[in-house]
């Protein structure tokens, strides 16, 4: 039974969709009124939102490892905020709430991306339920031993990431898709609690992340090229060995030398602080049930 659910927005302060969807639900509570579970809302990073920044001192969505939450020496706004959220919703590992739905956006044209950290039957059935009822839904998996995502404070969780939308902006289509995904997740939880879930698919394809490609840099660490037009906007498509991936300022191209893989978050604006060019994943098929 899922009794308490929290919808989180503004984990990154310049991703406005989640923030304003929470405001919409506050103003029009009848739009999301579950019968079998309690619903709460949380604006995760209000200071970053106020300053229209992804974060102030540290990425809040990388601040929820148990080791970090228990470290009294960590300073800065996001480290303090992570501990506050853990106290409010957790503690992680024995949380007060049963499930967290964390709302995000991307500057990359990835459509609707449902992010999991685990592949038990509940979570597989959840993402399958949404994928059966929405177009352009991709499921990704990011496993870690001691996970840093905010949503992992609760045992059950899903991250909804929709793009493309620029940072610090609302976009009707992205807002609409996010709202539809949230409605379907809430609907799934209602059916789950009432033991009335429809028959799921036999299996589901999930893209499991295994690495990151970084932008080209010179010996001083300065960016010396850009994502090649050959791969721009090819989120969740196959990248083959030998394809050009970077165009250098000196006019030369760099080519992909690894095994064929799926790429996403291509030229994501939020990742320029770490000089990340794109994420790499492999498609895996999971049996449901």
C-alpha positions in Angstrom: 0.0 0.0 0.0 1.2 3.5 -0.9 -0.1 5.8 1.7 1.9 9.0 1.5 3.1 10.5 -1.8 5.1 13.7 -2.3 5.4 15.6 -5.6 8.6 17.6 -5.7 9.4 20.5 -8.0 12.2 23.0 -8.2 15.0 20.5 -7.2 16.8 22.6 -9.8 15.9 26.2 -9.4 15.8 27.1 -13.1 13.6 24.2 -14.2 10.2 26.1 -13.9 7.8 23.4 -15.1 7.7 21.5 -11.8 7.6 24.7 -9.7 4.6 26.1 -11.5 2.8 22.8 -11.7 3.0 22.6 -7.9 1.5 26.1 -7.8 -1.3 25.0 -10.2 -2.1 22.1 -7.9 -2.1 24.3 -4.9 -4.5 26.8 -6.6 -6.7 24.1 -8.1 -6.5 21.1 -5.7 -9.5 19.4 -7.4 -7.2 18.6 -10.4 -5.3 16.0 -8.3 -7.4 14.6 -5.5 -6.5 10.9 -4.8 -8.8 8.7 -2.8 -6.5 6.1 -1.5 -3.3 8.0 -0.6 -2.3 11.4 1.0 -0.6 13.9 -1.3 2.0 16.5 -0.4 3.9 19.0 -2.4 7.5 20.3 -1.9 9.4 23.1 -3.5 12.9 21.6 -3.1 15.2 24.5 -3.8 13.4 27.8 -3.2 16.6 29.9 -3.0 17.9 28.6 -6.4 14.5 29.3 -7.9 14.5 32.8 -6.5 17.8 33.4 -8.3 16.8 31.5 -11.5 19.8 29.2 -11.0 20.1 25.4 -11.1 21.8 25.5 -7.7 23.6 28.0 -5.4 26.5 25.9 -4.0 26.0 22.3 -5.1 23.6 20.4 -7.3 20.8 19.5 -4.8 20.0 16.3 -6.8 23.5 15.0 -6.1 23.3 15.7 -2.4 21.3 12.7 -0.9 23.9 10.0 -0.4 23.6 8.6 3.1 27.3 9.5 3.6 26.6 13.1 2.7 23.4 13.4 4.8 25.3 12.1 7.8 28.4 14.3 7.3 28.3 17.3 9.7 31.3 19.0 8.0 29.5 19.6 4.7 28.6 23.2 4.3 26.7 25.3 1.8 23.0 25.9 1.1 22.2 22.7 -0.8 23.9 20.5 1.8 21.9 22.1 4.5 18.7 21.9 2.4 19.3 18.2 1.7 19.4 17.5 5.4 16.2 19.6 5.9 14.4 17.6 3.2 15.7 14.3 4.6 14.4 15.3 8.1 11.0 16.4 6.6 10.4 13.4 4.3 12.7 10.7 5.6 14.9 9.7 7.1 16.3 7.9 4.1 16.1 4.2 4.7 13.1 4.6 7.0 11.1 7.4 5.4 7.9 9.0 6.6 6.6 9.1 3.0 6.1 6.1 0.8 6.8 7.6 -2.6 8.4 10.7 -4.2 7.7 11.9 -7.7 10.4 14.4 -8.7 9.7 16.8 -11.6 12.5 17.9 -13.9 13.1 19.3 -17.4 15.9 19.1 -20.0 17.1 21.4 -22.8 17.5 18.2 -24.9 14.6 17.0 -27.1 14.1 13.7 -25.1 10.3 13.8 -24.9 9.2 12.2 -21.6 11.9 10.4 -19.7 11.0 8.4 -16.7 14.1 7.7 -14.6 14.3 4.7 -12.2 17.0 3.6 -9.8 15.5 0.1 -9.3 13.7 -2.5 -11.4 11.4 -4.4 -9.0 7.9 -5.3 -10.2 6.2 -2.1 -8.7 8.5 0.3 -10.6 8.4 -1.7 -13.9 4.6 -1.8 -13.8 4.5 1.9 -13.0 6.6 3.0 -16.0 4.9 0.5 -18.2 1.5 1.9 -17.2 2.6 5.4 -18.2 4.3 4.3 -21.4 1.2 2.4 -22.6 -0.9 5.6 -22.2 1.4 8.3 -23.4 3.4 8.9 -26.6 7.1 9.6 -26.6 7.9 8.0 -23.2 11.4 6.6 -22.6 12.5 4.8 -19.5 16.1 5.1 -18.1 17.8 3.4 -15.2 20.6 4.9 -13.1 21.7 2.5 -10.5 24.1 3.4 -7.6 25.0 1.7 -4.4 24.4 4.9 -2.3 22.3 7.0 -4.5 22.5 10.8 -4.6 19.0 11.6 -6.0 16.5 13.5 -3.8 13.8 11.0 -4.7 15.7 8.1 -3.1 14.8 9.4 0.3 11.6 7.4 -0.2 11.8 3.6 -1.0 9.5 4.1 -4.0 10.3 6.9 -6.4 10.3 8.1 -10.0 11.8 11.1 -11.7 9.9 12.7 -14.6 12.1 14.6 -17.0 10.6 16.3 -20.0 12.3 18.3 -22.8 13.1 20.3 -24.7 12.6 23.5 -22.8 15.2 26.3 -22.1 16.2 26.9 -18.6 14.2 29.5 -16.7 11.2 29.2 -19.1 7.8 27.6 -19.2 6.8 25.8 -22.4 3.2 24.8 -23.0 3.8 21.4 -24.5 6.4 20.4 -21.9 4.1 21.6 -19.0 1.2 19.6 -20.5 3.3 16.4 -20.9 4.6 16.7 -17.3 1.1 17.1 -16.0 -0.2 14.2 -18.0 2.6 12.0 -16.7 1.9 13.0 -13.1 -1.8 12.3 -13.6 -1.0 8.8 -14.9 1.4 8.0 -12.1 -1.3 9.1 -9.5 -3.8 6.9 -11.4 -1.4 3.9 -11.3 -1.0 4.3 -7.5 -4.8 4.4 -7.0 -5.2 1.2 -9.0 -2.3 -0.4 -7.2 -3.8 0.4 -3.8 -7.1 -0.9 -4.9 -5.6 -4.1 -6.3 -7.1 -3.2 -9.7 -4.1 -2.9 -11.9 -4.7 -3.7 -15.6 -2.5 -6.4 -17.2 0.9 -5.0 -17.9 3.1 -5.6 -21.0 5.2 -8.8 -21.0 8.4 -6.7 -21.0 9.7 -3.2 -21.2 12.9 -1.7 -22.8 15.0 0.4 -20.4 18.1 2.4 -21.2 20.7 1.7 -18.5 23.4 4.5 -18.2 27.0 3.4 -18.1 29.1 6.5 -18.9 29.4 10.1 -19.9 31.3 11.7 -22.8 33.0 15.1 -22.0 33.5 18.0 -24.3 36.9 18.4 -25.9 39.3 20.6 -23.9 42.8 22.0 -24.4 45.8 21.3 -22.1 44.5 24.1 -19.8 41.1 22.5 -19.4 39.3 25.1 -21.6 36.6 23.9 -24.0 38.1 23.7 -27.5 35.2 22.4 -29.5 31.5 21.7 -29.6 29.0 18.8 -30.1 29.0 17.9 -33.8 25.8 18.7 -35.8 25.8 15.0 -36.7 24.6 14.0 -33.2 22.7 17.1 -32.1 19.1 16.4 -31.1 19.6 12.6 -31.6 18.5 11.8 -28.0 17.9 8.1 -27.4 19.2 7.2 -30.8 22.0 4.8 -31.6 25.6 6.2 -31.9 27.9 4.0 -34.0 31.6 3.8 -33.7 33.3 6.1 -36.2 30.6 8.8 -36.3 31.7 12.4 -35.7 30.8 13.6 -32.2 32.8 16.9 -31.8 33.8 19.7 -34.1 36.9 21.5 -32.9 37.5 25.2 -33.1 40.6 24.4 -35.4 38.2 22.9 -37.9 38.9 19.3 -37.2 36.4 16.6 -36.2 36.7 14.0 -33.5 35.1 10.6 -33.9 33.4 8.1 -31.6 35.7 5.2 -30.9 33.7 3.1 -28.4 31.1 0.4 -28.8 27.7 1.3 -30.4 25.5 2.8 -27.7 22.4 5.0 -27.1 23.1 8.7 -26.3 21.0 11.3 -24.5 21.3 14.6 -22.7 23.1 15.7 -25.9 24.5 19.2 -25.4 22.4 19.6 -22.2 22.8 23.2 -21.0 22.7 22.1 -17.3 25.8 20.0 -17.8 28.2 22.6 -19.2 29.5 23.3 -15.6 31.0 19.8 -15.7 31.8 20.0 -19.5 29.6 17.0 -20.2 28.6 16.5 -23.8 26.2 13.5 -23.6 25.3 10.5 -21.6 25.7 6.9 -22.9 23.4 4.0 -22.2 22.6 0.4 -23.4 19.1 -0.8 -24.0 18.0 -3.7 -21.8 14.8 -5.6 -21.9 13.1 -6.4 -18.5 10.4 -8.9 -18.0 7.5 -7.5 -15.9 6.0 -9.7 -13.2 
